[in-house]
């Protein structure tokens, strides 16, 4: 400790100053040695950095690297070519209001059950959301393709553009069978949007990269991009929509992440071309096994064929035979041997359940319990395959049908003179053809 005395300092002799200097030097050296030992003991001489008040070496000195990374890739370039054309499609439906006392009417009774029915109050609210892509622009009119199930039961439609603005859309036409729909938007806001272009889905290869764009879980995540590969081609995906209609897609399988809300959005190749419209995915098997990475898209070549018809007619006109049908493989051995009576070698085919009068099937002489095994030169083992082959033709075409009537094999030419929309309604809609 250095002490400063305020009293006057007495005068000293030369010998005294020499002794004092030596003592002072010794004290200074001792202090330096003591401080050095303390410094080493605390590790300060072992580190090139000084400790700060927090006790952490180089605390607060973390920096961002100035290294530049080139993030441009085939995926970023492909996505950028189509992103502006990707939209969210909002399905608006009328609000429902409960007449009477609401929840209390169930407790106290309303005296008349009919009065408890729900009434429309005329207001529209968001019922669901999906995705879509602008594929054609004519002035201030944009045409958008999406899924039929995205717009099902709609009372109104809105489209959310990439810039965040919402515009009203009108429905041009739908095709439940392929799960496709076309919308139209008329607005200044679409005038400068570059439409997406369609690529050739027939040239796709298993294993090539694929990009899915859309609004998973709704517009909160609008214009999301996921990537994967083409997992398989020509997957037969068959199910029913909410109206009980058969949906039959010869689909592209992909492992690019597809979630609710992605429906109707584009599947894109590395050239930035739309090669499919995302439609569905497998979440869980019938045995409750969870599934990841199995999504399906409608091939672009099929999409173009359908949307051209929807723009023109508002619907797709497909030929019909005029029959109800069942799969031969679904019948019991007893039914096959006692009712259908085809040879035991015939195990696959389509059994005619009934024939409507004045239809192509009736005019060609087809009858109940006949078993159709071929359309032209293509084997058909199920009603789905029969529809798929038949729908490759147009109304007015003639097809060759091979069938068994009991044990006799026959071939007949059938002129497809009517379309499926003209068939009589039937409660078993999925069995009509």
C-alpha positions as CSV (number, residue, x, y, z in Angstrom):
1,X,0.0,0.0,0.0
2,X,1.3,3.5,-0.8
3,X,0.5,6.0,1.8
4,X,0.5,9.7,1.2
5,X,1.4,11.7,4.3
6,X,0.3,15.4,4.5
7,X,2.9,16.3,7.1
8,X,6.1,18.1,5.9
9,X,9.0,15.7,4.9
10,X,12.3,16.2,6.9
11,X,15.5,16.6,5.0
12,X,17.7,13.4,4.8
13,X,21.4,12.6,4.3
14,X,22.9,11.0,1.1
15,X,23.5,7.6,2.7
16,X,19.9,7.5,3.7
17,X,18.8,8.1,0.1
18,X,21.0,5.3,-1.2
19,X,19.6,2.8,1.4
20,X,16.1,4.0,0.7
21,X,16.6,3.6,-3.1
22,X,17.7,0.0,-2.7
23,X,14.8,-0.8,-0.4
24,X,12.4,0.9,-2.8
25,X,13.8,-1.2,-5.7
26,X,13.5,-4.4,-3.8
27,X,9.9,-3.6,-2.9
28,X,9.0,-2.8,-6.5
29,X,10.6,-6.1,-7.7
30,X,8.7,-8.1,-5.0
31,X,5.5,-6.5,-6.0
32,X,6.1,-7.4,-9.7
33,X,6.9,-11.0,-8.9
34,X,3.8,-11.3,-6.6
35,X,1.5,-9.8,-9.3
36,X,3.0,-12.1,-12.0
37,X,2.5,-15.2,-9.9
38,X,-1.1,-14.2,-9.3
39,X,-1.6,-13.5,-13.1
40,X,-0.2,-17.0,-14.0
41,X,-2.4,-18.7,-11.3
42,X,-5.5,-17.2,-12.9
43,X,-4.5,-18.6,-16.4
44,X,-4.2,-15.1,-18.0
45,X,-0.8,-15.8,-19.4
46,X,-2.0,-19.0,-21.0
47,X,-4.6,-17.2,-23.2
48,X,-3.9,-14.7,-26.0
49,X,-7.2,-12.9,-25.3
50,X,-8.0,-10.7,-22.4
51,X,-10.8,-11.4,-20.0
52,X,-13.5,-8.8,-19.7
53,X,-15.7,-8.0,-16.8
54,X,-18.0,-11.0,-17.4
55,X,-15.1,-13.4,-16.9
56,X,-15.6,-15.0,-20.4
57,X,-12.7,-15.0,-22.8
58,X,-13.6,-12.9,-25.9
59,X,-17.2,-12.5,-24.8
60,X,-19.2,-10.3,-27.2
61,X,-16.8,-10.6,-30.0
62,X,-18.7,-13.2,-32.2
63,X,-18.9,-12.1,-35.8
64,X,-20.7,-13.1,-39.0
65,X,-18.4,-14.7,-41.6
66,X,-17.9,-12.7,-44.7
67,X,-17.7,-15.8,-46.8
68,X,-20.2,-15.6,-49.7
69,X,-22.2,-18.7,-50.7
70,X,-23.7,-19.1,-54.2
71,X,-27.2,-20.4,-53.3
72,X,-28.5,-20.4,-56.9
73,X,-29.4,-24.0,-57.9
74,X,-31.6,-25.8,-60.4
75,X,-34.3,-25.8,-57.7
76,X,-34.2,-22.1,-56.9
77,X,-34.2,-21.2,-60.6
78,X,-37.1,-23.6,-61.4
79,X,-39.2,-22.4,-58.5
80,X,-38.6,-18.8,-59.4
81,X,-40.1,-19.4,-62.9
82,X,-43.5,-20.5,-61.6
83,X,-43.8,-18.9,-58.1
84,X,-45.6,-15.7,-59.3
85,X,-48.3,-17.9,-60.9
86,X,-49.0,-20.0,-57.8
87,X,-52.1,-18.9,-55.9
88,X,-54.2,-19.9,-52.9
89,X,-57.8,-20.9,-53.7
90,X,-60.3,-20.0,-50.9
91,X,-63.6,-21.9,-50.9
92,X,-66.4,-19.7,-49.5
93,X,-69.7,-21.2,-48.3
94,X,-72.8,-19.7,-46.8
95,X,-72.9,-19.4,-43.0
96,X,-75.5,-21.5,-41.3
97,X,-77.6,-20.1,-38.5
98,X,-79.8,-22.0,-36.0
99,X,-83.3,-20.7,-35.8
100,X,-85.2,-20.6,-32.5
101,X,-83.3,-20.7,-29.1
102,X,-80.1,-22.2,-30.4
103,X,-78.6,-24.6,-27.9
104,X,-81.4,-24.0,-25.4
105,X,-84.0,-25.2,-27.8
106,X,-82.6,-28.7,-27.5
107,X,-83.2,-28.5,-23.7
108,X,-86.6,-26.8,-23.5
109,X,-87.9,-28.0,-26.9
110,X,-89.1,-25.7,-29.6
111,X,-92.5,-27.4,-30.3
112,X,-91.6,-28.0,-33.9
113,X,-88.6,-29.9,-35.1
114,X,-89.0,-28.4,-38.6
115,X,-88.4,-24.9,-37.2
116,X,-85.0,-26.0,-35.9
117,X,-83.6,-26.5,-39.4
118,X,-80.7,-24.3,-40.4
119,X,-81.3,-21.3,-42.6
120,X,-78.9,-19.5,-44.9
121,X,-78.2,-15.9,-43.7
122,X,-76.6,-15.1,-47.1
123,X,-73.1,-14.4,-45.7
124,X,-70.1,-16.3,-47.0
125,X,-67.2,-17.5,-44.9
126,X,-64.0,-19.4,-45.6
127,X,-64.8,-23.1,-45.5
128,X,-61.5,-24.5,-46.9
129,X,-58.3,-23.5,-48.8
130,X,-56.3,-25.1,-51.5
131,X,-53.8,-24.1,-54.2
132,X,-53.9,-23.4,-57.9
133,X,-51.7,-22.1,-60.7
134,X,-52.3,-19.5,-63.3
135,X,-51.7,-21.1,-66.7
136,X,-53.2,-18.6,-69.2
137,X,-53.5,-14.8,-69.3
138,X,-55.7,-12.9,-71.7
139,X,-55.4,-9.2,-70.9
140,X,-56.8,-8.8,-67.4
141,X,-58.3,-12.3,-67.3
142,X,-56.3,-15.1,-65.7
143,X,-57.3,-18.8,-66.0
144,X,-56.4,-21.0,-63.0
145,X,-56.3,-24.8,-62.7
146,X,-56.9,-26.5,-59.4
147,X,-58.5,-29.6,-58.0
148,X,-62.3,-30.3,-58.1
149,X,-62.3,-31.2,-54.4
150,X,-60.8,-27.7,-53.6
151,X,-63.9,-26.0,-55.0
152,X,-66.5,-28.6,-54.1
153,X,-69.7,-27.2,-52.5
154,X,-68.5,-23.6,-53.0
155,X,-70.9,-20.7,-52.9
156,X,-68.2,-18.3,-53.8
157,X,-64.4,-18.3,-54.6
158,X,-61.5,-16.1,-53.8
159,X,-57.9,-16.3,-55.0
160,X,-54.9,-15.0,-52.9
161,X,-52.2,-13.8,-55.2
162,X,-48.5,-13.9,-54.4
163,X,-48.5,-10.2,-53.6
164,X,-51.0,-10.8,-50.8
165,X,-54.0,-9.4,-52.5
166,X,-57.3,-11.2,-52.8
167,X,-59.5,-11.2,-55.9
168,X,-62.9,-12.8,-56.6
169,X,-62.9,-15.8,-58.9
170,X,-65.6,-17.5,-60.9
171,X,-65.9,-21.2,-61.6
172,X,-65.5,-22.1,-65.3
173,X,-66.0,-25.8,-65.0
174,X,-65.2,-29.0,-63.1
175,X,-64.4,-32.6,-63.8
176,X,-64.9,-34.9,-60.8
177,X,-63.5,-37.9,-62.5
178,X,-60.0,-36.5,-62.9
179,X,-60.4,-34.1,-59.9
180,X,-59.7,-31.0,-61.9
181,X,-61.4,-27.6,-62.1
182,X,-60.8,-24.3,-63.9
183,X,-61.4,-20.8,-62.4
184,X,-61.3,-17.4,-64.0
185,X,-60.1,-14.2,-62.4
186,X,-60.7,-10.7,-63.9
187,X,-58.5,-8.1,-62.3
188,X,-55.9,-5.5,-63.0
189,X,-53.7,-7.3,-60.4
190,X,-53.1,-10.3,-62.7
191,X,-52.2,-8.3,-65.8
192,X,-48.4,-8.5,-65.1
193,X,-48.3,-12.1,-63.8
194,X,-46.4,-14.5,-66.0
195,X,-48.4,-17.7,-66.5
196,X,-46.9,-21.1,-65.8
197,X,-46.1,-23.4,-68.7
198,X,-46.9,-27.1,-69.0
199,X,-44.2,-29.6,-69.6
200,X,-44.5,-33.1,-71.2
201,X,-45.4,-35.5,-68.5
202,X,-44.9,-38.5,-70.8
203,X,-41.2,-37.7,-70.8
204,X,-40.7,-37.9,-67.0
205,X,-38.2,-40.4,-65.6
206,X,-38.4,-42.1,-62.3
207,X,-35.8,-40.5,-60.0
208,X,-35.6,-37.1,-61.6
209,X,-36.1,-34.1,-59.3
210,X,-39.5,-32.6,-58.7
211,X,-40.8,-29.5,-56.9
212,X,-44.2,-29.0,-55.3
213,X,-45.5,-25.5,-54.7
214,X,-48.7,-24.4,-52.9
215,X,-50.2,-23.4,-49.6
216,X,-49.9,-26.3,-47.1
217,X,-52.3,-25.8,-44.2
218,X,-53.7,-22.7,-46.0
219,X,-52.7,-19.3,-47.0
220,X,-50.7,-18.7,-43.8
221,X,-48.0,-20.8,-45.6
222,X,-48.8,-19.6,-49.1
223,X,-46.2,-20.2,-51.9
224,X,-44.3,-22.8,-50.0
225,X,-41.7,-24.8,-51.9
226,X,-40.8,-28.5,-51.2
227,X,-38.6,-30.7,-53.3
228,X,-38.2,-34.4,-53.9
229,X,-38.1,-36.8,-56.8
230,X,-40.5,-38.6,-59.2
231,X,-41.0,-41.8,-57.3
232,X,-43.1,-43.6,-59.8
233,X,-45.3,-43.2,-62.9
234,X,-48.7,-44.5,-63.9
235,X,-50.0,-45.1,-60.4
236,X,-53.7,-45.9,-60.5
237,X,-55.3,-43.8,-57.8
238,X,-59.0,-44.5,-57.3
239,X,-61.3,-43.1,-54.6
240,X,-64.6,-41.2,-54.1
241,X,-65.3,-37.6,-53.6
242,X,-67.8,-36.1,-51.2
243,X,-70.5,-36.4,-53.8
244,X,-69.9,-40.2,-54.1
245,X,-68.4,-39.8,-57.6
246,X,-65.5,-42.0,-58.7
247,X,-62.2,-40.2,-59.0
248,X,-59.7,-42.1,-61.2
249,X,-56.2,-40.7,-61.7
250,X,-53.3,-42.3,-63.6
251,X,-51.0,-40.5,-61.3
252,X,-47.4,-39.4,-60.9
253,X,-46.0,-40.5,-57.5
254,X,-43.6,-38.1,-55.7
255,X,-42.0,-37.8,-52.3
256,X,-41.9,-34.0,-52.4
257,X,-43.8,-33.0,-49.3
258,X,-47.6,-32.5,-50.0
259,X,-49.9,-31.5,-47.2
260,X,-53.5,-30.4,-46.9
261,X,-53.7,-27.1,-48.7
262,X,-51.2,-28.2,-51.4
263,X,-54.1,-29.7,-53.4
264,X,-54.3,-28.0,-56.8
265,X,-50.8,-26.6,-56.7
266,X,-48.2,-27.5,-59.4
267,X,-45.6,-30.2,-59.5
268,X,-42.7,-28.7,-61.4
269,X,-39.6,-30.1,-63.2
270,X,-36.1,-28.6,-63.3
271,X,-37.0,-26.4,-66.3
272,X,-39.7,-24.7,-64.2
273,X,-42.5,-26.4,-66.2
274,X,-45.7,-27.7,-64.6
275,X,-45.6,-31.5,-65.1
276,X,-48.5,-32.3,-62.7
277,X,-51.2,-30.9,-60.5
278,X,-50.9,-32.1,-56.9
279,X,-54.0,-34.0,-55.8
280,X,-53.6,-36.4,-52.9
281,X,-51.3,-38.3,-50.6
282,X,-51.4,-41.5,-48.5
283,X,-51.3,-40.7,-44.8
284,X,-52.2,-44.0,-43.3
285,X,-52.9,-47.5,-44.6
286,X,-56.0,-49.5,-43.9
287,X,-54.1,-51.3,-41.2
288,X,-53.3,-47.9,-39.5
289,X,-49.6,-47.8,-40.6
290,X,-48.5,-44.2,-40.8
291,X,-47.0,-43.3,-44.2
292,X,-44.6,-40.5,-45.3
293,X,-43.5,-39.3,-48.7
294,X,-46.2,-40.9,-50.9
295,X,-48.0,-38.1,-52.8
296,X,-49.8,-38.1,-56.1
297,X,-50.2,-35.6,-59.0
298,X,-52.3,-35.5,-62.1
299,X,-50.0,-35.7,-65.1
300,X,-49.8,-32.5,-67.1
301,X,-50.7,-34.1,-70.4
302,X,-54.0,-35.3,-68.8
303,X,-54.5,-31.8,-67.2
304,X,-54.2,-30.0,-70.5
305,X,-56.7,-32.3,-72.2
306,X,-59.2,-31.7,-69.5
307,X,-58.8,-28.0,-69.0
308,X,-59.2,-27.3,-72.7
309,X,-62.6,-29.0,-72.6
310,X,-63.6,-27.2,-69.4
311,X,-62.8,-23.9,-70.9
312,X,-64.9,-24.7,-73.9
313,X,-67.9,-26.6,-72.5
314,X,-67.6,-26.2,-68.7
315,X,-67.5,-30.0,-68.4
316,X,-65.8,-33.0,-69.9
317,X,-68.0,-35.1,-72.2
318,X,-67.1,-38.8,-72.0
319,X,-68.7,-41.8,-73.7
320,X,-70.9,-44.3,-71.8
321,X,-72.0,-47.8,-72.4
322,X,-75.1,-47.6,-70.3
323,X,-74.5,-50.5,-67.8
324,X,-74.1,-51.1,-64.1
325,X,-71.2,-53.3,-63.3
326,X,-69.2,-55.3,-60.7
327,X,-65.8,-56.9,-60.7
328,X,-65.7,-60.6,-61.4
329,X,-63.0,-61.0,-58.7
330,X,-65.4,-59.6,-56.1
331,X,-67.9,-62.4,-56.6
332,X,-67.9,-65.6,-54.7
333,X,-67.0,-68.9,-56.3
334,X,-70.7,-70.0,-56.0
335,X,-71.9,-66.9,-57.7
336,X,-69.5,-67.3,-60.6
337,X,-70.3,-71.0,-61.1
338,X,-74.1,-70.8,-60.7
339,X,-75.0,-67.3,-62.0
340,X,-72.3,-65.9,-64.2
341,X,-71.2,-69.4,-65.4
342,X,-68.0,-68.4,-67.2
343,X,-65.2,-70.9,-67.6
344,X,-62.9,-71.4,-64.6
345,X,-60.0,-70.0,-66.6
346,X,-61.7,-66.6,-66.6
347,X,-60.8,-65.0,-63.3
348,X,-60.7,-61.3,-64.2
349,X,-63.3,-59.1,-65.9
350,X,-66.3,-56.8,-65.5
351,X,-69.7,-58.4,-64.9
352,X,-72.7,-56.5,-66.3
353,X,-75.3,-56.0,-63.6
354,X,-77.9,-54.3,-65.7
355,X,-78.3,-52.7,-69.2
356,X,-80.2,-49.4,-69.7
357,X,-82.5,-49.4,-72.7
358,X,-81.6,-47.5,-75.8
359,X,-77.9,-47.2,-74.8
360,X,-74.8,-48.4,-76.8
361,X,-74.6,-51.5,-74.7
362,X,-78.3,-52.3,-75.3
363,X,-78.0,-51.6,-79.0
364,X,-74.9,-53.9,-79.3
365,X,-76.8,-56.7,-77.7
366,X,-74.9,-56.9,-74.3
367,X,-76.9,-58.5,-71.5
368,X,-77.0,-58.9,-67.8
369,X,-74.3,-61.3,-66.4
370,X,-72.1,-60.9,-69.5
371,X,-68.4,-60.6,-68.5
372,X,-66.4,-58.0,-70.4
373,X,-62.7,-58.9,-70.6
374,X,-61.3,-56.5,-73.2
375,X,-61.9,-53.0,-74.7
376,X,-60.3,-53.1,-78.1
377,X,-57.0,-55.0,-77.5
378,X,-56.6,-54.0,-73.8
379,X,-57.5,-56.4,-71.0
380,X,-59.8,-55.0,-68.4
381,X,-60.0,-56.7,-65.0
382,X,-62.1,-54.1,-63.1
383,X,-64.7,-51.4,-63.6
384,X,-62.0,-48.8,-63.0
385,X,-59.9,-50.2,-65.9
386,X,-63.0,-50.4,-68.1
387,X,-63.8,-46.7,-67.4
388,X,-60.2,-45.7,-68.0
389,X,-60.0,-47.4,-71.4
390,X,-63.4,-46.2,-72.4
391,X,-62.6,-42.6,-71.5
392,X,-59.7,-42.6,-73.9
393,X,-62.4,-42.4,-76.6
394,X,-64.8,-39.7,-77.6
395,X,-68.6,-39.8,-78.1
396,X,-69.1,-41.0,-81.6
397,X,-66.2,-43.5,-81.6
398,X,-66.6,-47.2,-82.1
399,X,-64.9,-49.7,-79.8
400,X,-64.5,-53.4,-80.0
401,X,-65.7,-55.2,-76.8
402,X,-64.7,-58.8,-76.0
403,X,-67.0,-60.6,-73.5
404,X,-68.1,-64.0,-72.2
405,X,-71.7,-65.0,-72.1
406,X,-71.5,-68.0,-69.9
407,X,-68.9,-70.3,-71.5
408,X,-68.9,-68.6,-75.0
409,X,-66.4,-65.9,-75.9
410,X,-67.8,-63.1,-78.1
411,X,-66.7,-59.9,-79.8
412,X,-68.9,-57.0,-80.7
413,X,-68.5,-53.5,-82.1
414,X,-70.1,-50.8,-80.0
415,X,-70.8,-47.3,-81.2
416,X,-70.4,-44.8,-78.3
417,X,-73.3,-42.6,-79.1
418,X,-74.1,-41.1,-75.7
419,X,-72.1,-39.4,-73.0
420,X,-71.9,-40.3,-69.3
421,X,-73.9,-37.2,-68.2
422,X,-77.0,-38.5,-70.1
423,X,-77.1,-41.8,-68.1
424,X,-80.0,-42.2,-65.7
425,X,-79.2,-41.4,-62.1
426,X,-78.5,-44.4,-59.9
427,X,-77.9,-44.7,-56.2
428,X,-74.9,-46.8,-56.9
429,X,-73.2,-44.1,-58.9
430,X,-69.8,-45.6,-58.8
431,X,-71.0,-48.7,-60.6
432,X,-72.6,-46.8,-63.6
433,X,-70.9,-46.8,-66.9
